[in-house]
């Protein structure tokens, strides 16, 4: 998945190292059904 498709909150958290430890580049690459909407992404990866 391209980072331009990710929610800004996910990008910021990864840059600030404030993301859940389970959210890794490998997980992003291996997840085939990442929601298009940002809120769905935040829910999927444990931000909300």
Backbone as a printed PyTorch tensor [residue, N CA C, xyz], in Angstrom:
tensor([[[  0.8490,  -1.1790,   0.0000],
         [  0.0000,   0.0000,   0.0000],
         [  0.8870,   1.2320,   0.0000]],

        [[  0.5110,   2.2000,  -0.7630],
         [  1.2530,   3.4580,  -0.8230],
         [  0.9440,   4.2900,   0.4180]],

        [[  1.9530,   4.9410,   0.9420],
         [  1.7240,   5.7590,   2.1330],
         [  0.8030,   6.9330,   1.8360]],

        [[  0.7050,   7.3420,   0.5930],
         [ -0.2030,   8.4410,   0.2570],
         [ -1.6630,   8.0450,   0.4490]],

        [[ -1.9310,   6.7490,   0.5750],
         [ -3.2910,   6.2710,   0.7920],
         [ -3.6210,   6.0840,   2.2630]],

        [[ -2.6150,   6.2130,   3.1130],
         [ -2.8360,   6.0180,   4.5430],
         [ -3.3400,   7.2860,   5.2160]],

        [[ -4.0660,   7.0960,   6.2850],
         [ -4.5760,   8.2220,   7.0670],
         [ -3.4060,   9.0500,   7.6000]],

        [[ -3.5210,  10.3620,   7.5790],
         [ -2.4550,  11.2110,   8.0920],
         [ -2.0800,  10.8840,   9.5390]],

        [[ -3.0660,  10.4760,  10.3350],
         [ -2.7760,  10.1410,  11.7390],
         [ -1.8580,   8.9230,  11.8310]],

        [[ -1.9990,   7.9670,  10.9300],
         [ -1.1270,   6.7980,  10.9230],
         [  0.2870,   7.1900,  10.5250]],

        [[  0.3970,   7.9930,   9.4970],
         [  1.7160,   8.4470,   9.0310],
         [  2.4220,   9.2090,  10.1410]],

        [[  1.7130,  10.1500,  10.7730],
         [  2.3220,  10.9460,  11.8450],
         [  2.7680,  10.0580,  12.9980]],

        [[  1.9270,   9.1140,  13.3950],
         [  2.2770,   8.2240,  14.4990],
         [  3.5130,   7.3890,  14.1690]],

        [[  3.6120,   6.9250,  12.9350],
         [  4.7890,   6.1380,  12.5450],
         [  6.0470,   6.9990,  12.5280]],

        [[  5.9190,   8.2290,  12.0820],
         [  7.0740,   9.1310,  12.0470],
         [  7.5280,   9.5040,  13.4570]],

        [[  6.5710,   9.6590,  14.3670],
         [  6.8750,  10.0380,  15.7540],
         [  7.1300,   8.8270,  16.6460]],

        [[  7.0750,   7.6280,  16.0450],
         [  7.2260,   6.3670,  16.7750],
         [  6.1780,   6.2150,  17.8720]],

        [[  4.9680,   6.7200,  17.6120],
         [  3.8830,   6.6130,  18.5710],
         [  2.8190,   5.6220,  18.1270]],

        [[  3.1730,   4.7620,  17.1930],
         [  2.2120,   3.7860,  16.6760],
         [  2.2350,   2.5130,  17.5200]],

        [[  1.1430,   1.7460,  17.4410],
         [  1.1190,   0.4710,  18.1620],
         [  2.2660,  -0.4240,  17.6690]],

        [[  2.8800,  -1.1930,  18.5470],
         [  4.0060,  -2.0410,  18.1300],
         [  3.6190,  -3.0830,  17.0850]],

        [[  2.3400,  -3.3710,  16.9800],
         [  1.8900,  -4.3430,  15.9850],
         [  1.7870,  -3.7530,  14.5890]],

        [[  1.8600,  -2.4360,  14.4760],
         [  1.7790,  -1.7890,  13.1670],
         [  3.1860,  -1.6600,  12.5950]],

        [[  3.4880,  -2.5160,  11.6510],
         [  4.8110,  -2.5250,  11.0350],
         [  4.6810,  -2.4050,   9.5220]],

        [[  5.7700,  -2.0930,   8.8750],
         [  5.7780,  -2.0260,   7.4140],
         [  5.3840,  -3.3970,   6.8340]],

        [[  5.8870,  -4.4600,   7.4740],
         [  5.5600,  -5.8090,   7.0140],
         [  4.0540,  -6.0500,   7.0990]],

        [[  3.4480,  -5.6350,   8.2150],
         [  2.0000,  -5.8140,   8.3670],
         [  1.2540,  -5.0420,   7.2820]],

        [[  1.6710,  -3.8220,   7.0170],
         [  1.0110,  -3.0300,   5.9790],
         [  1.1210,  -3.7000,   4.6190]],

        [[  2.2910,  -4.2490,   4.3170],
         [  2.4940,  -4.9020,   3.0230],
         [  1.7180,  -6.2000,   2.9010]],

        [[  1.5130,  -6.8980,   4.0100],
         [  0.8530,  -8.1930,   3.9680],
         [ -0.6630,  -8.1090,   4.1570]],

        [[ -1.1600,  -6.9660,   4.5710],
         [ -2.6000,  -6.7950,   4.7690],
         [ -3.2260,  -6.4770,   3.4240]],

        [[ -4.1250,  -7.3280,   2.9980],
         [ -4.6830,  -7.1680,   1.6500],
         [ -5.9520,  -6.3100,   1.6190]],

        [[ -6.5950,  -6.1370,   2.7500],
         [ -7.8670,  -5.4000,   2.7500],
         [ -7.8060,  -4.2030,   3.6970]],

        [[ -6.9540,  -3.2660,   3.3950],
         [ -6.8760,  -2.0470,   4.1950],
         [ -8.0040,  -1.1250,   3.7490]],

        [[ -8.8170,  -0.6600,   4.6910],
         [ -9.9300,   0.2230,   4.3200],
         [ -9.4380,   1.4840,   3.6000]],

        [[-10.2610,   1.9650,   2.7030],
         [ -9.9360,   3.1840,   1.9700],
         [-10.1410,   4.4060,   2.8650]],

        [[-11.1760,   4.3480,   3.7220],
         [-11.4610,   5.5110,   4.5660],
         [-10.5140,   5.5520,   5.7610]],

        [[-10.1340,   6.7550,   6.1370],
         [ -9.1320,   6.9350,   7.1920],
         [ -9.6040,   6.4250,   8.5420]],

        [[-10.8770,   6.6140,   8.8680],
         [-11.3820,   6.1270,  10.1470],
         [-11.3120,   4.5980,  10.1990]],

        [[-11.6310,   3.9550,   9.0850],
         [-11.5310,   2.5000,   9.0130],
         [-10.1020,   2.0190,   9.2160]],

        [[ -9.1370,   2.7480,   8.6720],
         [ -7.7280,   2.4110,   8.8630],
         [ -7.3390,   2.5660,  10.3300]],

        [[ -7.7810,   3.6520,  10.9440],
         [ -7.4570,   3.8870,  12.3560],
         [ -8.0380,   2.7840,  13.2340]],

        [[ -9.2380,   2.3450,  12.9290],
         [ -9.8450,   1.2420,  13.6970],
         [ -9.0810,  -0.0560,  13.4630]],

        [[ -8.7530,  -0.3440,  12.2220],
         [ -8.0660,  -1.5880,  11.8810],
         [ -6.7230,  -1.7220,  12.5870]],

        [[ -6.0070,  -0.6160,  12.6960],
         [ -4.6610,  -0.6700,  13.2490],
         [ -4.5900,  -0.2370,  14.7110]],

        [[ -5.7470,  -0.1160,  15.3610],
         [ -5.7770,   0.1040,  16.8010],
         [ -5.5410,   1.5230,  17.2740]],

        [[ -5.8560,   2.4920,  16.4460],
         [ -5.6950,   3.8840,  16.8660],
         [ -6.9450,   4.4150,  17.5530]],

        [[ -8.1000,   3.8440,  17.2280],
         [ -9.3490,   4.2440,  17.8790],
         [-10.1600,   3.0150,  18.2050]]])
